Amino acid sequence: MSDTDLRSGAEFSYPLPHAGPDARFTESLVTSVAAVLVGCGYPRVDASADRAALESALGAFLYNTLEKRI
């Protein structure tokens, strides 16, 4: 099933339109998401490269420009 199939006819909340800094996107948010992953049995996010990748993935999920919205 493609991304288009999943979204056709369905309303969605994410990604959010993003025009600049968002005070809610903090180190604490990334740390909390990392803790949830560990709680679900995934490995700890200890390496700085892993933390940067998590932050990037979280940002990509949460935000998008209006031009890129499906």
PQR file with spaces between the fields and no chain letter, atoms N, CA, C, O and H, PARSE charges and radii, in Angstrom:
ATOM       1  N    MET     1       0.858   -1.181    0.000 -0.4000 1.5000
ATOM       2  CA   MET     1       0.000    0.000    0.000 -0.0000 2.0000
ATOM       3  C    MET     1       0.895    1.232    0.000  0.5500 1.7000
ATOM       4  O    MET     1       1.820    1.341    0.805 -0.5500 1.4000
ATOM       5  N    SER     2       0.616    2.137   -0.892 -0.4000 1.5000
ATOM       6  CA   SER     2       1.448    3.336   -1.009 -0.0000 2.0000
ATOM       7  C    SER     2       0.991    4.412   -0.036  0.5500 1.7000
ATOM       8  O    SER     2      -0.096    4.333    0.536 -0.5500 1.4000
ATOM       9  H    SER     2      -0.135    2.048   -1.546  0.4000 1.0000
ATOM      10  N    ASP     3       1.847    5.426    0.141 -0.4000 1.5000
ATOM      11  CA   ASP     3       1.519    6.579    0.986 -0.0000 2.0000
ATOM      12  C    ASP     3       0.261    7.265    0.480  0.5500 1.7000
ATOM      13  O    ASP     3      -0.563    7.724    1.270 -0.5500 1.4000
ATOM      14  H    ASP     3       2.730    5.490   -0.324  0.4000 1.0000
ATOM      15  N    THR     4       0.115    7.333   -0.849 -0.4000 1.5000
ATOM      16  CA   THR     4      -1.067    7.960   -1.441 -0.0000 2.0000
ATOM      17  C    THR     4      -2.319    7.166   -1.086  0.5500 1.7000
ATOM      18  O    THR     4      -3.353    7.754   -0.768 -0.5500 1.4000
ATOM      19  H    THR     4       0.785    6.960   -1.491  0.4000 1.0000
ATOM      20  N    ASP     5      -2.236    5.824   -1.136 -0.4000 1.5000
ATOM      21  CA   ASP     5      -3.374    4.985   -0.779 -0.0000 2.0000
ATOM      22  C    ASP     5      -3.779    5.215    0.668  0.5500 1.7000
ATOM      23  O    ASP     5      -4.970    5.262    0.977 -0.5500 1.4000
ATOM      24  H    ASP     5      -1.396    5.347   -1.394  0.4000 1.0000
ATOM      25  N    LEU     6      -2.815    5.356    1.548 -0.4000 1.5000
ATOM      26  CA   LEU     6      -3.108    5.556    2.964 -0.0000 2.0000
ATOM      27  C    LEU     6      -3.792    6.888    3.217  0.5500 1.7000
ATOM      28  O    LEU     6      -4.619    6.996    4.123 -0.5500 1.4000
ATOM      29  H    LEU     6      -1.848    5.318    1.297  0.4000 1.0000
ATOM      30  N    ARG     7      -3.461    7.902    2.430 -0.4000 1.5000
ATOM      31  CA   ARG     7      -3.976    9.237    2.684 -0.0000 2.0000
ATOM      32  C    ARG     7      -5.200    9.609    1.845  0.5500 1.7000
ATOM      33  O    ARG     7      -5.881   10.584    2.162 -0.5500 1.4000
ATOM      34  H    ARG     7      -2.790    7.815    1.694  0.4000 1.0000
ATOM      35  N    SER     8      -5.489    8.864    0.798 -0.4000 1.5000
ATOM      36  CA   SER     8      -6.597    9.264   -0.064 -0.0000 2.0000
ATOM      37  C    SER     8      -7.907    9.193    0.710  0.5500 1.7000
ATOM      38  O    SER     8      -8.282    8.145    1.236 -0.5500 1.4000
ATOM      39  H    SER     8      -4.935    8.072    0.540  0.4000 1.0000
ATOM      40  N    GLY     9      -8.592   10.325    0.767 -0.4000 1.5000
ATOM      41  CA   GLY     9      -9.863   10.398    1.453 -0.0000 2.0000
ATOM      42  C    GLY     9      -9.771   10.492    2.957  0.5500 1.7000
ATOM      43  O    GLY     9     -10.790   10.685    3.622 -0.5500 1.4000
ATOM      44  H    GLY     9      -8.287   11.176    0.339  0.4000 1.0000
ATOM      45  N    ALA    10      -8.590   10.361    3.511 -0.4000 1.5000
ATOM      46  CA   ALA    10      -8.422   10.407    4.962 -0.0000 2.0000
ATOM      47  C    ALA    10      -7.871   11.761    5.379  0.5500 1.7000
ATOM      48  O    ALA    10      -7.016   12.335    4.703 -0.5500 1.4000
ATOM      49  H    ALA    10      -7.763   10.204    2.971  0.4000 1.0000
ATOM      50  N    GLU    11      -8.368   12.258    6.492 -0.4000 1.5000
ATOM      51  CA   GLU    11      -7.816   13.499    7.026 -0.0000 2.0000
ATOM      52  C    GLU    11      -6.609   13.158    7.880  0.5500 1.7000
ATOM      53  O    GLU    11      -6.566   12.109    8.523 -0.5500 1.4000
ATOM      54  H    GLU    11      -9.061   11.792    7.041  0.4000 1.0000
ATOM      55  N    PHE    12      -5.631   14.049    7.883 -0.4000 1.5000
ATOM      56  CA   PHE    12      -4.427   13.830    8.680 -0.0000 2.0000
ATOM      57  C    PHE    12      -3.980   15.141    9.295  0.5500 1.7000
ATOM      58  O    PHE    12      -4.310   16.222    8.807 -0.5500 1.4000
ATOM      59  H    PHE    12      -5.666   14.901    7.361  0.4000 1.0000
ATOM      60  N    SER    13      -3.232   15.027   10.364 -0.4000 1.5000
ATOM      61  CA   SER    13      -2.771   16.208   11.097 -0.0000 2.0000
ATOM      62  C    SER    13      -1.316   16.549   10.827  0.5500 1.7000
ATOM      63  O    SER    13      -0.901   17.688   11.039 -0.5500 1.4000
ATOM      64  H    SER    13      -2.964   14.149   10.761  0.4000 1.0000
ATOM      65  N    TYR    14      -0.534   15.583   10.363 -0.4000 1.5000
ATOM      66  CA   TYR    14       0.891   15.775   10.161 -0.0000 2.0000
ATOM      67  C    TYR    14       1.234   15.502    8.714  0.5500 1.7000
ATOM      68  O    TYR    14       0.568   14.686    8.077 -0.5500 1.4000
ATOM      69  H    TYR    14      -0.871   14.657   10.190  0.4000 1.0000
ATOM      70  N    PRO    15       2.234   16.143    8.178 -0.5600 1.5000
ATOM      71  CA   PRO    15       3.114   17.131    8.794  0.2800 2.0000
ATOM      72  C    PRO    15       2.425   18.484    8.930  0.5500 1.7000
ATOM      73  O    PRO    15       1.507   18.821    8.182 -0.5500 1.4000
ATOM      74  N    LEU    16       2.898   19.240    9.904 -0.4000 1.5000
ATOM      75  CA   LEU    16       2.395   20.584   10.143 -0.0000 2.0000
ATOM      76  C    LEU    16       3.065   21.561    9.192  0.5500 1.7000
ATOM      77  O    LEU    16       4.229   21.368    8.841 -0.5500 1.4000
ATOM      78  H    LEU    16       3.643   18.966   10.512  0.4000 1.0000
ATOM      79  N    PRO    17       2.364   22.607    8.763 -0.5600 1.5000
ATOM      80  CA   PRO    17       3.051   23.646    8.003  0.2800 2.0000
ATOM      81  C    PRO    17       4.110   24.279    8.902  0.5500 1.7000
ATOM      82  O    PRO    17       3.882   24.452   10.099 -0.5500 1.4000
ATOM      83  N    HIS    18       5.234   24.614    8.351 -0.4000 1.5000
ATOM      84  CA   HIS    18       6.344   25.090    9.188 -0.0000 2.0000
ATOM      85  C    HIS    18       7.027   26.275    8.519  0.5500 1.7000
ATOM      86  O    HIS    18       7.597   26.155    7.434 -0.5500 1.4000
ATOM      87  H    HIS    18       5.419   24.474    7.378  0.4000 1.0000
ATOM      88  N    ALA    19       6.958   27.399    9.174 -0.4000 1.5000
ATOM      89  CA   ALA    19       7.541   28.609    8.596 -0.0000 2.0000
ATOM      90  C    ALA    19       8.741   29.119    9.379  0.5500 1.7000
ATOM      91  O    ALA    19       9.375   30.087    8.958 -0.5500 1.4000
ATOM      92  H    ALA    19       6.495   27.497   10.055  0.4000 1.0000
ATOM      93  N    GLY    20       9.067   28.505   10.491 -0.4000 1.5000
ATOM      94  CA   GLY    20      10.191   28.989   11.278 -0.0000 2.0000
ATOM      95  C    GLY    20      10.324   28.225   12.580  0.5500 1.7000
ATOM      96  O    GLY    20       9.690   27.185   12.758 -0.5500 1.4000
ATOM      97  H    GLY    20       8.552   27.718   10.833  0.4000 1.0000
ATOM      98  N    PRO    21      11.134   28.724   13.481 -0.5600 1.5000
ATOM      99  CA   PRO    21      11.370   28.020   14.750  0.2800 2.0000
ATOM     100  C    PRO    21      10.078   27.754   15.521  0.5500 1.7000
ATOM     101  O    PRO    21       9.162   28.576   15.526 -0.5500 1.4000
ATOM     102  N    ASP    22      10.022   26.607   16.163 -0.4000 1.5000
ATOM     103  CA   ASP    22       8.881   26.214   16.992 -0.0000 2.0000
ATOM     104  C    ASP    22       9.415   25.927   18.391  0.5500 1.7000
ATOM     105  O    ASP    22      10.231   25.025   18.576 -0.5500 1.4000
ATOM     106  H    ASP    22      10.767   25.939   16.158  0.4000 1.0000
ATOM     107  N    ALA    23       8.957   26.691   19.367 -0.4000 1.5000
ATOM     108  CA   ALA    23       9.445   26.560   20.746 -0.0000 2.0000
ATOM     109  C    ALA    23       9.140   25.185   21.344  0.5500 1.7000
ATOM     110  O    ALA    23       9.759   24.790   22.332 -0.5500 1.4000
ATOM     111  H    ALA    23       8.294   27.424   19.216  0.4000 1.0000
ATOM     112  N    ARG    24       8.201   24.461   20.760 -0.4000 1.5000
ATOM     113  CA   ARG    24       7.870   23.124   21.291 -0.0000 2.0000
ATOM     114  C    ARG    24       8.894   22.072   20.897  0.5500 1.7000
ATOM     115  O    ARG    24       8.995   21.036   21.554 -0.5500 1.4000
ATOM     116  H    ARG    24       7.698   24.782   19.958  0.4000 1.0000
ATOM     117  N    PHE    25       9.665   22.323   19.822 -0.4000 1.5000
ATOM     118  CA   PHE    25      10.657   21.356   19.349 -0.0000 2.0000
ATOM     119  C    PHE    25      11.953   21.588   20.112  0.5500 1.7000
ATOM     120  O    PHE    25      12.790   22.396   19.708 -0.5500 1.4000
ATOM     121  H    PHE    25       9.583   23.165   19.288  0.4000 1.0000
ATOM     122  N    THR    26      12.106   20.877   21.209 -0.4000 1.5000
ATOM     123  CA   THR    26      13.222   21.092   22.121 -0.0000 2.0000
ATOM     124  C    THR    26      14.056   19.824   22.279  0.5500 1.7000
ATOM     125  O    THR    26      13.686   18.750   21.806 -0.5500 1.4000
ATOM     126  H    THR    26      11.426   20.221   21.537  0.4000 1.0000
ATOM     127  N    GLU    27      15.187   19.980   22.954 -0.4000 1.5000
ATOM     128  CA   GLU    27      16.007   18.817   23.312 -0.0000 2.0000
ATOM     129  C    GLU    27      15.192   17.869   24.189  0.5500 1.7000
ATOM     130  O    GLU    27      15.322   16.649   24.088 -0.5500 1.4000
ATOM     131  H    GLU    27      15.488   20.853   23.338  0.4000 1.0000
ATOM     132  N    SER    28      14.351   18.441   25.047 -0.4000 1.5000
ATOM     133  CA   SER    28      13.517   17.630   25.922 -0.0000 2.0000
ATOM     134  C    SER    28      12.555   16.753   25.125  0.5500 1.7000
ATOM     135  O    SER    28      12.319   15.603   25.496 -0.5500 1.4000
ATOM     136  H    SER    28      14.245   19.432   25.129  0.4000 1.0000
ATOM     137  N    LEU    29      12.004   17.276   24.043 -0.4000 1.5000
ATOM     138  CA   LEU    29      11.104   16.485   23.199 -0.0000 2.0000
ATOM     139  C    LEU    29      11.855   15.304   22.587  0.5500 1.7000
ATOM     140  O    LEU    29      11.367   14.174   22.602 -0.5500 1.4000
ATOM     141  H    LEU    29      12.196   18.210   23.742  0.4000 1.0000
ATOM     142  N    VAL    30      13.031   15.571   22.055 -0.4000 1.5000
ATOM     143  CA   VAL    30      13.838   14.506   21.443 -0.0000 2.0000
ATOM     144  C    VAL    30      14.218   13.468   22.498  0.5500 1.7000
ATOM     145  O    VAL    30      14.162   12.268   22.231 -0.5500 1.4000
ATOM     146  H    VAL    30      13.428   16.489   22.043  0.4000 1.0000
ATOM     147  N    THR    31      14.602   13.917   23.684 -0.4000 1.5000
ATOM     148  CA   THR    31      14.949   13.009   24.780 -0.0000 2.0000
ATOM     149  C    THR    31      13.744   12.164   25.184  0.5500 1.7000
ATOM     150  O    THR    31      13.884   10.969   25.445 -0.5500 1.4000
ATOM     151  H    THR    31      14.648   14.893   23.900  0.4000 1.0000
ATOM     152  N    SER    32      12.573   12.770   25.237 -0.4000 1.5000
ATOM     153  CA   SER    32      11.356   12.035   25.598 -0.0000 2.0000
ATOM     154  C    SER    32      11.022   10.972   24.560  0.5500 1.7000
ATOM     155  O    SER    32      10.652    9.853   24.916 -0.5500 1.4000
ATOM     156  H    SER    32      12.459   13.740   25.025  0.4000 1.0000
ATOM     157  N    VAL    33      11.147   11.310   23.287 -0.4000 1.5000
ATOM     158  CA   VAL    33      10.880   10.336   22.226 -0.0000 2.0000
ATOM     159  C    VAL    33      11.891    9.201   22.312  0.5500 1.7000
ATOM     160  O    VAL    33      11.528    8.036   22.149 -0.5500 1.4000
ATOM     161  H    VAL    33      11.447   12.219   22.998  0.4000 1.0000
ATOM     162  N    ALA    34      13.149    9.524   22.565 -0.4000 1.5000
ATOM     163  CA   ALA    34      14.183    8.492   22.718 -0.0000 2.0000
ATOM     164  C    ALA    34      13.842    7.568   23.886  0.5500 1.7000
ATOM     165  O    ALA    34      14.033    6.356   23.788 -0.5500 1.4000
ATOM     166  H    ALA    34      13.444   10.470   22.698  0.4000 1.0000
ATOM     167  N    ALA    35      13.343    8.123   24.982 -0.4000 1.5000
ATOM     168  CA   ALA    35      12.972    7.317   26.151 -0.0000 2.0000
ATOM     169  C    ALA    35      11.797    6.393   25.832  0.5500 1.7000
ATOM     170  O    ALA    35      11.765    5.254   26.296 -0.5500 1.4000
ATOM     171  H    ALA    35      13.189    9.107   25.062  0.4000 1.0000
ATOM     172  N    VAL    36      10.845    6.867   25.053 -0.4000 1.5000
ATOM     173  CA   VAL    36       9.711    6.021   24.659 -0.0000 2.0000
ATOM     174  C    VAL    36      10.220    4.855   23.813  0.5500 1.7000
ATOM     175  O    VAL    36       9.782    3.719   23.997 -0.5500 1.4000
ATOM     176  H    VAL    36      10.871    7.793   24.676  0.4000 1.0000
ATOM     177  N    LEU    37      11.131    5.126   22.899 -0.4000 1.5000
ATOM     178  CA   LEU    37      11.696    4.052   22.074 -0.0000 2.0000
ATOM     179  C    LEU    37      12.367    2.988   22.948  0.5500 1.7000
ATOM     180  O    LEU    37      12.166    1.791   22.740 -0.5500 1.4000
ATOM     181  H    LEU    37      11.487    6.049   22.750  0.4000 1.0000
ATOM     182  N    VAL    38      13.156    3.424   23.915 -0.4000 1.5000
ATOM     183  CA   VAL    38      13.822    2.487   24.828 -0.0000 2.0000
ATOM     184  C    VAL    38      12.773    1.688   25.612  0.5500 1.7000
ATOM     185  O    VAL    38      12.911    0.478   25.794 -0.5500 1.4000
ATOM     186  H    VAL    38      13.319    4.396   24.084  0.4000 1.0000
ATOM     187  N    GLY    39      11.738    2.371   26.065 -0.4000 1.5000
ATOM     188  CA   GLY    39      10.673    1.700   26.809 -0.0000 2.0000
ATOM     189  C    GLY    39       9.946    0.643   25.986  0.5500 1.7000
ATOM     190  O    GLY    39       9.370   -0.293   26.540 -0.5500 1.4000
ATOM     191  H    GLY    39      11.625    3.354   25.917  0.4000 1.0000
ATOM     192  N    CYS    40       9.972    0.791   24.678 -0.4000 1.5000
ATOM     193  CA   CYS    40       9.340   -0.187   23.774 -0.0000 2.0000
ATOM     194  C    CYS    40      10.317   -1.260   23.319  0.5500 1.7000
ATOM     195  O    CYS    40       9.981   -2.090   22.474 -0.5500 1.4000
ATOM     196  H    CYS    40      10.440    1.551   24.228  0.4000 1.0000
ATOM     197  N    GLY    41      11.523   -1.249   23.873 -0.4000 1.5000
ATOM     198  CA   GLY    41      12.488   -2.299   23.580 -0.0000 2.0000
ATOM     199  C    GLY    41      13.531   -1.979   22.536  0.5500 1.7000
ATOM     200  O    GLY    41      14.330   -2.846   22.181 -0.5500 1.4000
ATOM     201  H    GLY    41      11.796   -0.576   24.560  0.4000 1.0000
ATOM     202  N    TYR    42      13.546   -0.746   22.028 -0.4000 1.5000
ATOM     203  CA   TYR    42      14.572   -0.358   21.062 -0.0000 2.0000
ATOM     204  C    TYR    42      15.845    0.027   21.812  0.5500 1.7000
ATOM     205  O    TYR    42      15.789    0.369   22.993 -0.5500 1.4000
ATOM     206  H    TYR    42      12.897   -0.042   22.316  0.4000 1.0000
ATOM     207  N    PRO    43      16.994   -0.026   21.130 -0.5600 1.5000
ATOM     208  CA   PRO    43      18.261    0.338   21.781  0.2800 2.0000
ATOM     209  C    PRO    43      18.282    1.813   22.188  0.5500 1.7000
ATOM     210  O    PRO    43      17.588    2.650   21.610 -0.5500 1.4000
ATOM     211  N    ARG    44      19.096    2.099   23.196 -0.4000 1.5000
ATOM     212  CA   ARG    44      19.268    3.481   23.668 -0.0000 2.0000
ATOM     213  C    ARG    44      19.844    4.344   22.550  0.5500 1.7000
ATOM     214  O    ARG    44      20.590    3.858   21.700 -0.5500 1.4000
ATOM     215  H    ARG    44      19.660    1.419   23.666  0.4000 1.0000
ATOM     216  N    VAL    45      19.496    5.611   22.558 -0.4000 1.5000
ATOM     217  CA   VAL    45      20.014    6.578   21.594 -0.0000 2.0000
ATOM     218  C    VAL    45      21.162    7.313   22.291  0.5500 1.7000
ATOM     219  O    VAL    45      20.979    8.404   22.830 -0.5500 1.4000
ATOM     220  H    VAL    45      18.890    6.006   23.249  0.4000 1.0000
ATOM     221  N    ASP    46      22.339    6.700   22.270 -0.4000 1.5000
ATOM     222  CA   ASP    46      23.496    7.257   22.979 -0.0000 2.0000
ATOM     223  C    ASP    46      24.439    8.025   22.066  0.5500 1.7000
ATOM     224  O    ASP    46      24.955    9.075   22.450 -0.5500 1.4000
ATOM     225  H    ASP    46      22.488    5.813   21.833  0.4000 1.0000
ATOM     226  N    ALA    47      24.667    7.518   20.870 -0.4000 1.5000
ATOM     227  CA   ALA    47      25.625    8.149   19.952 -0.0000 2.0000
ATOM     228  C    ALA    47      25.062    9.472   19.437  0.5500 1.7000
ATOM     229  O    ALA    47      23.870    9.581   19.149 -0.5500 1.4000
ATOM     230  H    ALA    47      24.248    6.665   20.557  0.4000 1.0000
ATOM     231  N    SER    48      25.927   10.468   19.326 -0.4000 1.5000
ATOM     232  CA   SER    48      25.465   11.777   18.849 -0.0000 2.0000
ATOM     233  C    SER    48      24.895   11.690   17.432  0.5500 1.7000
ATOM     234  O    SER    48      23.964   12.422   17.096 -0.5500 1.4000
ATOM     235  H    SER    48      26.896   10.380   19.560  0.4000 1.0000
ATOM     236  N    ALA    49      25.444   10.802   16.600 -0.4000 1.5000
ATOM     237  CA   ALA    49      24.925   10.634   15.242 -0.0000 2.0000
ATOM     238  C    ALA    49      23.511   10.050   15.276  0.5500 1.7000
ATOM     239  O    ALA    49      22.662   10.435   14.472 -0.5500 1.4000
ATOM     240  H    ALA    49      26.200   10.207   16.874  0.4000 1.0000
ATOM     241  N    ASP    50      23.255    9.121   16.206 -0.4000 1.5000
ATOM     242  CA   ASP    50      21.913    8.555   16.338 -0.0000 2.0000
ATOM     243  C    ASP    50      20.930    9.611   16.831  0.5500 1.7000
ATOM     244  O    ASP    50      19.796    9.680   16.357 -0.5500 1.4000
ATOM     245  H    ASP    50      23.945    8.808   16.859  0.4000 1.0000
ATOM     246  N    ARG    51      21.365   10.425   17.775 -0.4000 1.5000
ATOM     247  CA   ARG    51      20.500   11.484   18.302 -0.0000 2.0000
ATOM     248  C    ARG    51      20.169   12.502   17.205  0.5500 1.7000
ATOM     249  O    ARG    51      19.028   12.952   17.091 -0.5500 1.4000
ATOM     250  H    ARG    51      22.286   10.369   18.159  0.4000 1.0000
ATOM     251  N    ALA    52      21.161   12.856   16.409 -0.4000 1.5000
ATOM     252  CA   ALA    52      20.931   13.789   15.304 -0.0000 2.0000
ATOM     253  C    ALA    52      19.965   13.186   14.284  0.5500 1.7000
ATOM     254  O    ALA    52      19.107   13.890   13.750 -0.5500 1.4000
ATOM     255  H    ALA    52      22.088   12.491   16.502  0.4000 1.0000
ATOM     256  N    ALA    53      20.101   11.889   14.011 -0.4000 1.5000
ATOM     257  CA   ALA    53      19.200   11.227   13.072 -0.0000 2.0000
ATOM     258  C    ALA    53      17.774   11.189   13.625  0.5500 1.7000
ATOM     259  O    ALA    53      16.815   11.380   12.877 -0.5500 1.4000
ATOM     260  H    ALA    53      20.798   11.317   14.444  0.4000 1.0000
ATOM     261  N    LEU    54      17.629   10.945   14.935 -0.4000 1.5000
ATOM     262  CA   LEU    54      16.300   10.951   15.548 -0.0000 2.0000
ATOM     263  C    LEU    54      15.682   12.342   15.477  0.5500 1.7000
ATOM     264  O    LEU    54      14.504   12.486   15.149 -0.5500 1.4000
ATOM     265  H    LEU    54      18.408   10.790   15.542  0.4000 1.0000
ATOM     266  N    GLU    55      16.467   13.354   15.780 -0.4000 1.5000
ATOM     267  CA   GLU    55      15.981   14.736   15.708 -0.0000 2.0000
ATOM     268  C    GLU    55      15.540   15.085   14.283  0.5500 1.7000
ATOM     269  O    GLU    55      14.508   15.726   14.085 -0.5500 1.4000
ATOM     270  H    GLU    55      17.424   13.237   16.047  0.4000 1.0000
ATOM     271  N    SER    56      16.318   14.663   13.310 -0.4000 1.5000
ATOM     272  CA   SER    56      15.985   14.923   11.909 -0.0000 2.0000
ATOM     273  C    SER    56      14.706   14.196   11.495  0.5500 1.7000
ATOM     274  O    SER    56      13.847   14.777   10.832 -0.5500 1.4000
ATOM     275  H    SER    56      17.156   14.142   13.471  0.4000 1.0000
ATOM     276  N    ALA    57      14.583   12.934   11.883 -0.4000 1.5000
ATOM     277  CA   ALA    57      13.398   12.149   11.539 -0.0000 2.0000
ATOM     278  C    ALA    57      12.151   12.725   12.213  0.5500 1.7000
ATOM     279  O    ALA    57      11.084   12.791   11.602 -0.5500 1.4000
ATOM     280  H    ALA    57      15.281   12.462   12.422  0.4000 1.0000
ATOM     281  N    LEU    58      12.289   13.134   13.453 -0.4000 1.5000
ATOM     282  CA   LEU    58      11.166   13.730   14.173 -0.0000 2.0000
ATOM     283  C    LEU    58      10.749   15.041   13.514  0.5500 1.7000
ATOM     284  O    LEU    58       9.558   15.306   13.346 -0.5500 1.4000
ATOM     285  H    LEU    58      13.156   13.081   13.948  0.4000 1.0000
ATOM     286  N    GLY    59      11.721   15.850   13.144 -0.4000 1.5000
ATOM     287  CA   GLY    59      11.426   17.098   12.447 -0.0000 2.0000
ATOM     288  C    GLY    59      10.738   16.854   11.121  0.5500 1.7000
ATOM     289  O    GLY    59       9.814   17.582   10.759 -0.5500 1.4000
ATOM     290  H    GLY    59      12.688   15.635   13.280  0.4000 1.0000
ATOM     291  N    ALA    60      11.177   15.835   10.387 -0.4000 1.5000
ATOM     292  CA   ALA    60      10.566   15.512    9.095 -0.0000 2.0000
ATOM     293  C    ALA    60       9.128   15.031    9.265  0.5500 1.7000
ATOM     294  O    ALA    60       8.274   15.322    8.427 -0.5500 1.4000
ATOM     295  H    ALA    60      11.928   15.243   10.682  0.4000 1.0000
ATOM     296  N    PHE    61       8.856   14.302   10.338 -0.4000 1.5000
ATOM     297  CA   PHE    61       7.491   13.847   10.597 -0.0000 2.0000
ATOM     298  C    PHE    61       6.584   15.009   10.997  0.5500 1.7000
ATOM     299  O    PHE    61       5.448   15.110   10.532 -0.5500 1.4000
ATOM     300  H    PHE    61       9.550   14.066   11.019  0.4000 1.0000
ATOM     301  N    LEU    62       7.099   15.888   11.869 -0.4000 1.5000
ATOM     302  CA   LEU    62       6.270   16.961   12.419 -0.0000 2.0000
ATOM     303  C    LEU    62       6.020   18.111   11.454  0.5500 1.7000
ATOM     304  O    LEU    62       4.914   18.648   11.402 -0.5500 1.4000
ATOM     305  H    LEU    62       8.021   15.805   12.247  0.4000 1.0000
ATOM     306  N    TYR    63       7.035   18.491   10.694 -0.4000 1.5000
ATOM     307  CA   TYR    63       6.960   19.726    9.925 -0.0000 2.0000
ATOM     308  C    TYR    63       7.160   19.498    8.445  0.5500 1.7000
ATOM     309  O    TYR    63       7.849   18.573    8.014 -0.5500 1.4000
ATOM     310  H    TYR    63       7.934   18.055   10.736  0.4000 1.0000
ATOM     311  N    ASN    64       6.536   20.368    7.687 -0.4000 1.5000
ATOM     312  CA   ASN    64       6.732   20.377    6.248 -0.0000 2.0000
ATOM     313  C    ASN    64       6.306   21.746    5.756  0.5500 1.7000
ATOM     314  O    ASN    64       5.546   22.443    6.428 -0.5500 1.4000
ATOM     315  H    ASN    64       5.976   21.120    8.036  0.4000 1.0000
ATOM     316  N    THR    65       6.784   22.129    4.606 -0.4000 1.5000
ATOM     317  CA   THR    65       6.319   23.385    4.027 -0.0000 2.0000
ATOM     318  C    THR    65       4.978   23.117    3.353  0.5500 1.7000
ATOM     319  O    THR    65       4.674   21.975    3.007 -0.5500 1.4000
ATOM     320  H    THR    65       7.402   21.563    4.060  0.4000 1.0000
ATOM     321  N    LEU    66       4.202   24.128    3.172 -0.4000 1.5000
ATOM     322  CA   LEU    66       2.894   23.971    2.536 -0.0000 2.0000
ATOM     323  C    LEU    66       3.020   23.387    1.131  0.5500 1.7000
ATOM     324  O    LEU    66       2.146   22.643    0.687 -0.5500 1.4000
ATOM     325  H    LEU    66       4.449   25.056    3.453  0.4000 1.0000
ATOM     326  N    GLU    67       4.100   23.718    0.433 -0.4000 1.5000
ATOM     327  CA   GLU    67       4.282   23.217   -0.923 -0.0000 2.0000
ATOM     328  C    GLU    67       4.441   21.696   -0.949  0.5500 1.7000
ATOM     329  O    GLU    67       4.095   21.060   -1.945 -0.5500 1.4000
ATOM     330  H    GLU    67       4.810   24.322    0.794  0.4000 1.0000
ATOM     331  N    LYS    68       4.949   21.114    0.112 -0.4000 1.5000
ATOM     332  CA   LYS    68       5.218   19.678    0.137 -0.0000 2.0000
ATOM     333  C    LYS    68       4.060   18.871    0.726  0.5500 1.7000
ATOM     334  O    LYS    68       4.099   17.641    0.690 -0.5500 1.4000
ATOM     335  H    LYS    68       5.230   21.631    0.921  0.4000 1.0000
ATOM     336  N    ARG    69       3.044   19.520    1.260 -0.4000 1.5000
ATOM     337  CA   ARG    69       1.922   18.783    1.849 -0.0000 2.0000
ATOM     338  C    ARG    69       1.176   18.011    0.787  0.5500 1.7000
ATOM     339  O    ARG    69       0.981   18.493   -0.329 -0.5500 1.4000
ATOM     340  H    ARG    69       3.013   20.519    1.289  0.4000 1.0000
ATOM     341  N    ILE    70       0.761   16.810    1.141 -0.4000 1.5000
ATOM     342  CA   ILE    70       0.011   15.945    0.221 -0.0000 2.0000
ATOM     343  C    ILE    70      -1.446   16.381    0.246  0.5500 1.7000
ATOM     344  O    ILE    70      -2.277   15.799   -0.451 -0.5500 1.4000
ATOM     345  H    ILE    70       0.919   16.419    2.048  0.4000 1.0000
